Amino acid sequence: MSPALLLTFYGDDFTGSTDAMEALSLNGVPTVLFLQSPQAGDVAQFAHCRALGIAGISRSQTPEWMSHELPGVFSRLQQLGAPLCHYKICSTFDSAPQVGSIGRAIDIGHAVFGGDYVPLLVGAPVLRRYTLFGNLFATLDGATHRIDRHPVMSMHPVTPMHEADLRRHLADQTDKTVALLDILALQSADVDARLDRVLAANPDVLLFDVLDDASLAQAGRLLWERRQRATFVVGSSGVEYALAAHWRHADQVSPPAASPSADAVERVVVVSGSCSPVTEAQIHWACQHGFAGVQLDAARFVSDASSAAVNEACAAGARALHAGQSVVLYTALGRAAGFVEHGGRDSTEFNSQLGTRVGELLRDLCERERVTRVVVAGGDTSGHAARQLDMYALTLDAPLAPGGPLCRAHSRNTRFDGLQIVLKGGQVGSEKFFAQVREGAV
């Protein structure tokens, strides 16, 4: 008899989806991540898994797109019968009324799943993300910043964070009322009674503070024990870490005896559409330590219908691989270099087309050079690029950096079945991350 599902989830981008899969898999919850809504036969193939996710692209889409696409996906997940369904968002909560609206996702999910309220949990200490009295904080280079003063997220090129109080931030995206179970309540001896008092006001959404592992585990207990009143939850991979902590305490799951690991490979291919300064530092470090660097003209990649730009970049990458080098092919070095003329197209359309072309480039290199391990850097880029690789599902191979695991591809195309791939968000990893991927080292 197959074990029952504990959790289903939908990730609003591909990188965040692998983050959720990693959090579960490393904590004793075998997990499969599908890259599109799975069919019954696909689910049966992974019957041993206790969590199932679908990787999406809603973080880069309009509320209208979400209203059209998400009800069907949520209904499919609901049919799988797990006690909880999680809409997985980035731990930096970057979103806006016009793109990646977390508020619109809450509205849709609440309508599909029902329930008295929607729990919202964003803090994830393992990722150095914290919520205190409703405000979000994130650590960068050892310093912790309120998210609206964060050197990167306050200047995000698409969804800059100008408000740290998540209740106020959400107020621009939904009319639902948002209550808070703050850190003092979570640390109190009568936390259940305090929760009841907060819920007595009948809020639509309940935000949980998270500061440390203890408050995370307490939130996980409340999510699980109160699930009859709230089966749809929104948040970062802190949701997975919180639930896993409670499941371990309740002996519902057992962590693996040893963390999985990966051997080194001779060459890796990195493609990047990220404008993050973290990724910029990783590209500089790689190129200074033996990687060949190939800069891509983003505007030309999108406008060139003949694919000449892709072919030229593929040839440059192939030359480096033939010489025994790993290669990083990138569209930008940091935020300033990421702005290009869209030629009249909106940024959503442009980014979609660019990600697709970058994926075509990666596919061509994999087929031409028999590459076995690759990286796609950039949240929006990953969603569009990964869809060019004939993969229908991913499972965890090994952890590398929190939020950026090495995954194994499942494909009906023998060339891509078993491909090892990292889908890396802009803020993930140290400057040596691309070398860590090649070496298979944490």
N, C-alpha and C positions, 0 to 999 in steps of 0.2 A: 504494500500500500504506500502510495506516495505521501510525503509529509505535506501538511496543509500550508498554504501560503499565509505568511504573517503580514506582508506588506506589498502593495503595488505603488509605483510612482511614475510620474511624468516629469522629465527634466526640461526646463525652458531653454536649455542649450545643450550641445553634446558634451562639452567639457564638464559641466556641472553634473550631467547624468553619470559620467564615469566616476566622478567624485562620490556620488551616492552609492554606486555599486561597490566602490572600494571600501567605504565606511561599513557597509553591511558584510561584505565577504571576509574582511579581516577580523570581524567580530563574531564569526561562527554562523553567519546567515548566508548560505550559498545563493548567489544572485545572478540572474541573466538580464542583460540590457538589450532590448530590441531597438533597431533603428527605424522601425515603422510599426504600425499596429500589427501584432502577430496573429497568425491564423491558428486554428486549433492544433494542427499538426506540429507547428513550431513550438507551441507551449508544451505539448506532450514530449518533445525531444529533451526538454529541460525539466522533467517532472520532479527531479531531485531538488530543485531550487525552492527556497522558501520565500524568496522575494523576486519580483519581476518588474522591470522598468521599461519605459519607452522614452527614447531620446528625441527631443523636439527642438524647434527653432523659435518658439514664441517670444523669447527675449528680444528678438530683432524684428518683431512683427507688430502690425497695428492692432488696435482693439477690434476693428472690423474683421480682420483675419482671424483673431482669436475667437470671436463670436461664431464664426463659420466653422472653424476647425476643432476647437476644443470640446464642444459638447459630445461629439462622436467618440473622441478618444477617451474622455472621462467615462462615458457609458460603457465602452469596451472594457476598461479597467474595472468598473463596478461589477460587470458580469463575471469577472474572475473570482469574486467572492472573498477577497482578503478583508480582514477586520478594519484595516485602515488604508486609505489612499493618500499619497503625498504629492502635492504640486511642488517640485523642487526648484528653488530659485537660487541665485547667486548670494553668497554670504555678505556681499557688499550692498545688496538690496538695490543696485542701480536699476532704475526704471523711470518711466515718465508717463503722463496721461496719453501721449500720442504714440509711444513705442514701448513694447515690453511691459505693458501695464499689469502690475501685480494685482491691483484693485479689480481690473476686469476679470482676471483669472479667478479671483475669490468669488466674484459674483456668479460666474459660470459654474464653478465647482460646487458652490452652495446650492445652486438650483438643481444640479444633477443629483447630488448625494443627500441633500436635505441635512437634517441635524439642527440642534439648537444654536450652534455657533461654530465658527471656524477657528481652530487653534492656529497661532502664528508663532513660530520659533525660528530665530535667525542666528543667535549666538552659537559659535562653534569654537571652543577653546583650542582644539587641535590645530585649527586654521588661524588662531589668534584673532578671532572675531568675538566681540562681547556686546551684550545689551544691558544697560543699566538705567533704570527708571525710564525705560522706553527709548533711550538714545543708543545709537549704534556706534561702536568704536572698532577700529581695525589697526593692526600693527604693521609697520613697514620699516625695514632696516633697524629693528630693535626699538623703535619709538611708536607709541600707541596714540592714534589721532581720532578725534571725533570725526565721523565720516564726512561731514561737510567741510572739514578742514584737512582732510587727507590729501597729501600731495598729488595723488593719482586720481582718486575717485571724485574729488571735487572738481576736476577738470576733464572728466571723461568726455571724449569727443561726441558721443551720441546722447548719453544719459548722465550728465553731471549731477552729483549729489549735493544739493544746496540746503538740505534739511536733515539733521541728525535724528530728530524725534520721529520715529517711524509712524506714529499715529498721525502726525501732521503731514508727513510725506504721503501717506495713503489717502488722506482726505482729498487730495487732488485727483485721485483715481477711482474712488468709489464713494457712494453715499452711506455705506455701512458704518455703524458705530464700532469703535475699537476701544476695548478696555485693556487694562494692564494688570498682570499678576507680577508685582515687582520683586526685587531681590530680597527685600525684608520679609515679604510673605513667604517666599520660597525657603528662606532660612529659619522660619519660625517653627515652633513645635506644633502649632495648630494650623498648618498649611492647608489642610483639607477644608477646615471651617472658613478660612480666609478666601479660598477659592469659591466656596458656596456663596459668600457674601458678595463677591465680585459678580458672579453669575446671576445673582438675584435681580440685578438691574437689566438682565436680558440683552447683553451686548451681542452684536452680530459676529464680532471677531475678538479673540482673546490673545493678546501678545504676552509671551513669557520672557521675563528677563533671564539671561544666562551669563554668569561670570566665571564659573569654574566647573570642575568635573562634578562636584556635589550638587550644585544647582542644576546642571544639565541632567544628571540622573534623576533628580526629583521631578523635573519637568517631564522626563520620559515616563516615569511612573504615572503621573497624572494623565498624560496623553493616552496611555494604554488602559488604565483603570476607568477612565471616563469616556471611553470610545463609543459606548452605546449612544451618547448624546452628541458625538462629534466624530464622524467617520472620515471626513475630508480635512486634511491638515496642510498648511502652507508653510514653507520655510526652507532654510539651507540644509546642507548635509548634517547640521546639528540635530535635525529630526532623527536621522538614522543613528547617529552616535548616542542620542538620548534614549531611544527605544532599545538599542542593543545593550546599553548599560543596565536598563531595567530587566530585560530578558535574561541577561547573565545572572543578575541577582536573584531572579525568580526561577533559575535553573531551566528556562525554556530553551536556551541555546548554550552551546559550549564553544569557546574560542578554539581555533585550530591549534594543534600542538606546537606547530612552528610556522612562522611567517613564510609565505612562498617567496622564492627567489628566482632570478633569471641569470643565465650565463651571458658573457660578453659576446658581441659580434664584431666583425671587422669594420663594417661600414653602416652608417645610418643616413637616412635622408630626412631633412627637416624642411618643411614648407611653412611659411609664416605670413599671416595677414594681420598680425597683432600690431597695434600702435602703442602698446604699453612700454614705459621706460624699463620695466623689469625684463621684458623680452628683449628690448634693445640691448641691455647689458649682457644678456645671454648670447645674443648674436655676436657682439663685439668679442666676448671671451672666446667663443668657439672659433671665430676667424683668426684670433691671435694664438690659438693652440691647435692648429692643424686642419681645421675644417676649411673647405673651400666656400667662399661666399659669392652668391649670385644675386644681384639686386634686380628685382622685377619692376617694370614700368606698369603700375596699376592701371592707369588710364588706357594705355595701349592694350593691356591684357583684355580689358572689357570691350574696347571699340574694334579690335582686330578680328573681323569675322572670318578671316582666312586661316586663323590659328597659327600664323607665322610666329607671333610672340611666344606662344606656348612651345612651339617646335624649337625655336632658338634657345629658350631656357632649358628645355629638355636636353639638347645637345651639349650645352655648357655643363649641366649637371652630370651627364654621362661621361664627359671627359674627366671630370674630377673623380668619379667613381672608378673609372678604368685605371686611374693613377693610384688607386688604393685609398683615396681620401673619402671621409664623410663630407657631406655638402649641406649647406643651409641656403635655401632660396627664399628671399623675403621681399615683401612689397613696401615695407616702411622700416625706418629706424627711429622709433619714438613717436610721440604725439604730433610734433610739428610736421614731420615727414609724412604723416598719414593722411594729411588733407590733400585731396586732388580735385581737379575740376570734373564734375560729374556730367558735363555735357547736357544739362537739362534733365537728367534723371534724378529721382529722389535718392537719398542715401540708402534706403532699404533695398531698392532695386539694384543700385550700384554694388552694394556689398554682397548681395546674393549672386550677382553675375561674377563678381571677382572671386568669391569663394568657390564657385563652380569651376571657373577656369583654373584656379590653383589646384583643385581636385583632379582635373584632367591632366595637369602637369604631373602630379604625383602618381597618378595611375600609369601614365606613359613611362615614367622612370621605373616604376615597379615591374612593369611588363618587360621593359627593354633590358634592365640590368639585374633582374632576379633579386631585388632587395628584399630582405626579410624583416626589417625593423624600421619603422618610420615615426615621425612626429608631425602633428599638425598643431601650430601655435595660433591662438586666437579663438575666442568663444564663438563669434559669428562665423568666422572662417571655417571652423571645424564642422559645424552643422552642414554647410553646403559642400565642403570638400569631401567629407567622409562618404557622402552619398554617391560619389563617383567610383567607389572601390568595390562595388558588388557585395558588400557585407550586409547581412541581415541581423546579426547579433554579435555582442561582445561579452566576454567573461574576463575575470581578473586573472592575470598572469603573475604580477609581482608589484609591490609598492615601490615607488621611487621617491616621491615627495608628496606630502599631504595634498590631495586634490588632483594629482597628476599621475595616476597609475599606468603601468604597462599592461595593456589589454591584449587578448587574443581574439582575432576575428573569426567569425563563422560565416562561410560563404558557400554558395552552390557552384561558384567558379573556383576550380582547383587552384588557380594562380593566387587567389587571395585568401583561400581557406587556410587558417593558421598564421596569417600575417600578424606580426606583433606591432601594435600601434599605441601611441600616446596622443591623447587629445588634451592639449595644455591650455588652460586659461591664461590670460595675460599676466596675472599676478602670481602665478604658481612657479615655485622652484628657485634655487640659488643661481648665481651666475654660471655655475658649472653644470647646469641641468642637462644640456644636450650631450655632454660627455658622460654623465651618469646614465643616460638612456643607452648609450653605446656599450657602456661597461656593465649594465644591468645592476648598478650599485645604488644603494640608498645614500 
